Amino acid sequence: MDLRPKGSASVFVLLVLFKFSEAQNLCSVPNNLPLILISENNKIGDVVTTLNAEDGVMASITSQDPEGFFSIDEYRLIAETVLDYETFNPSKPHEVNIECTKDGSPSTTLSLKIAVEDKNDNPPVFEQSQYTLKVDELSKLDTRVGLFTAIDPDKDDRLYYQLDSPEGEFDLEASFNPNILVKKRLDYDKVKEVTMMLYVQDTPIGSTAEVSHTASTTIVVKIIDIDNRPPWFQPCTETEINTSKICLMSGYNGNVILNQQAPGPLSLEPGPLMAIDGDKGRNDPIGYMFLGGNDEDIFQIDTDTGSITMREPITEAGTIVRTVMAFQKENADQFATTTVILKVVESSIFPPKFVKSSYEGFISEDAGVDSLVLESKTSNRALRVQATDEDFSNGYNPNLRFEIVDGTDFSITPEGFILMAKAVSPGTLNLEMRVVDTTNEESSTASLSVEVTPGVPTTTPATTIMTSSIITTESTANTKLTEITTATSHPGITSTTRPSTGGQLVKTGEFSSGDMAAVGASLAVVIVLCLVCIGLMVHRIKGHNADWKKLSEASVFRSTLGGGSGGPKEGVQYSNEGLQHDDDSGSVNSKLAADLENKLESGLKPQQRRGSAPKTMTPSAVLLTTSSPQADSSSLAETIDSEKEVKPILTKERRNEEGYKAVWFKQDIDPNTKEEVVIIPDTGEADGDREEDDDSEGENRPDVDSDVEEGVSSDL
């Protein structure tokens, strides 16, 4: 039985609770945090936390995991090591057990959990400092070709990337996704390798963060040549068509000797026959074959080298064309073709040779392009190289070609003259020339030394000298050599000898006023002379037309009387007795003969128709014939000389038939009488107006009997 009062029991309980509460409050963690954080990379001696405790309370570490990381100084928990988040396991914080004691009070135990806080203290890192990447040419745009990432020890950091491509050939899929994409068409022939830089940082691109770490690596992209082109015959000219590239080649040419078999591979131009893989980076092996050939072909081609050889001689002259195909041995779908043209030529015993083994020429530095090289410094004679060919009887081969073997400073014309092709500095140039027989490609060489001198030009531009201006021909060393016009130089004036026999110098530069006046006067004289000649010709033609008409009429009349080549015409009487009075110069017949003679003479010799005395002739010499009324004066004169014995034909009958020509008499006229008869032509006088009619002319002849005038007619 408890004799204590009820009130005393309550006081005892309160005292016990007070003692227990006092023991619990000896020490505590600020804010009673269940987890204490400490930043990594701390310094040794940094305070992790400070305990809350009463006076007289003693605190000590009873245990910790891991050991040795922390210590306690009075009520402060001290870090004894540098903590690193990268080595800390977030799932297992550091644990420190602390006991607080005080005299007369029960001890208090604290269990502290400590976690390491991450800081951006490490840069990102690439596994390699350089990467190599292979990409096929002609890859499609936006094709993924590689992925390269970096590692950041700061596990919670997000990395950002940036790619630097020289020509923008590649780019990244995104700044946080370093997939590399193709952004431009890649051509192995243009770009074989691309070197890029890939950058990474642990803050966004363009960020203003106080702490940012970066890293970089090198990426080398090797462009792979794919098999997309056929073989190319060499030499060829590369040409781009849109995005494709081709190589143009016109074919090969060569010569073979008639009835002779070449001992080895044929020599071709441009040669030798060869093809390469159009994909130069692959260089696949190439094979060769004839297209359309057969086993009996006189030519054969080496499958590996492309060399063409002969199986037998060719017996017929002409041109032979063969088609050659080059193909990839590993992929025959890639192939190309070309033509080989072989010209069959006759055998040549001797090649062409230069007349001299070496030549020396001179030219001024400022002579200008296309100027001629001279023979010497003091001569204005152009240097000419010459060659002969002993296969020709006179040594002249028209099929020769001159050329400079190496060098572009000078060139040679087909005639052998040396021209300056471009500006050359003073000095001596040693060149090699070659002469080639274009029919069989046989050739020989000679040396050429050209001294380029400074100062005044030594020659004029070759454009003032035409190669066709040849004025003399000489024969030297069995070769037809020609002289060309020479050019002379004087200070301020340049002249050129023209291709004429006089060798007159004509200025090609400036002309004086006196020269121009002389040329004008000469042209004026020539024009006046031409006008005078034209006037004389017009006057003579006008008079000659009438004279020729009379001559034609007389010829037709004479032919009609004689019957032409067909013999005498029926009904025509031949009587010459009445006209045999050659001595009677005053008779009517004599006047008729004289008149006709004047007409004929005026037709034969127009230059003597004026001022010439009339001639007295017998009627037998008056009426002449010709085979054609359009014959010229010379042929008519020959006819007169050969037919002087032809007698006139007289008749008493008049016929009105068309085309009938005759001299007729009335019935009451006796041809045996000595009565004079006059034939009155129907044309005008020779020297007057030749358009007058017969009536007017008859009125001027009072001695003519009117009956005779009516009875006698000349229907010309």
Secondary structure, DSSP 8 states (H G I E B T S, - for coil): ---S-HHHHHHHHHHHHHHHHHHHTSEE-GGG-SSEEEESS--TT-EEEE-EE-TT-EEEEEEEESTTSEEEETTEEEE-S---GGG--TTS-EEEEEEEEETTEEEEEEEEEEEEE--S----EES-SEEEEEEETT--TT-EEEE--EE-SSTT---EEEEE-TTS-EEEEETTEEEEEE-S---TTT-SEEEEEEEEESS-TT---S---EEEEEEEEEEE--S---EEEES-EEEEETTEEEEE---EEEEEEBT---SSS--EES-S-EEEESSTTT---EEEEEES--TT-SEEE-TTT--EEESS-B-S-EEEEEEEEEEESS-TTSEEEEEEEEEEE---SS--EESSSEEEEEEETTS-TTBB-BSSSS---B-B--EE-TTSTTS--TTEEEEESS-SSEEE-TTSBEEE-S---SEEEEEEEEEEETTT--EEEEEEEEEEE-SS-SS-BGGGS-TT-EEEEEEETTEEEEEE--EEEETTEEEEE-SSTT--EEESS---HHHHHHHHHHHHHHHHHHHHHHHHHHHHHHHHHHHHHHHHHHHHHHHHHHTGGG---TT-----GGG--TT-TTSHHHHHHHHHHHHHHHHH-GGGSSS-------GGGT----S-TT--HHHHHHHHHHTTT----EES-----TT---EE--TT--TTS--------SS--SSS-TT--HHHHHHT-TTS-HHHHHH-----
